[in-house]
């Protein structure tokens, strides 16, 4: 692979055929908004608490046993 000379400035960017248009100077890369997750329901919360209690009980039984 041929290396570019290091004594001068970097070559300018050029658009790629079929690629996105170049961005104006000073702008960042546009990022699409992330989808928001729905709030946790009571059943999901209760299921999480139940799992945590079962894990803690098994841990205590395993240590005591």
Secondary structure as the mmCIF struct_conf table of DSSP 4:
data_model
#
loop_
_struct_conf.conf_type_id
_struct_conf.id
_struct_conf.beg_label_comp_id
_struct_conf.beg_label_asym_id
_struct_conf.beg_label_seq_id
_struct_conf.end_label_comp_id
_struct_conf.end_label_asym_id
_struct_conf.end_label_seq_id
HELX_LH_PP_P HELX_LH_PP_P1 UNK A 2 UNK A 5
BEND BEND1 UNK A 6 UNK A 8
HELX_LH_PP_P HELX_LH_PP_P2 UNK A 9 UNK A 13
HELX_LH_PP_P HELX_LH_PP_P3 UNK A 15 UNK A 16
TURN_TY1_P TURN_TY1_P1 UNK A 17 UNK A 18
BEND BEND2 UNK A 19 UNK A 19
HELX_LH_PP_P HELX_LH_PP_P4 UNK A 20 UNK A 24
TURN_TY1_P TURN_TY1_P2 UNK A 25 UNK A 26
HELX_LH_PP_P HELX_LH_PP_P5 UNK A 32 UNK A 41
HELX_RH_AL_P HELX_RH_AL_P1 UNK A 42 UNK A 64
#
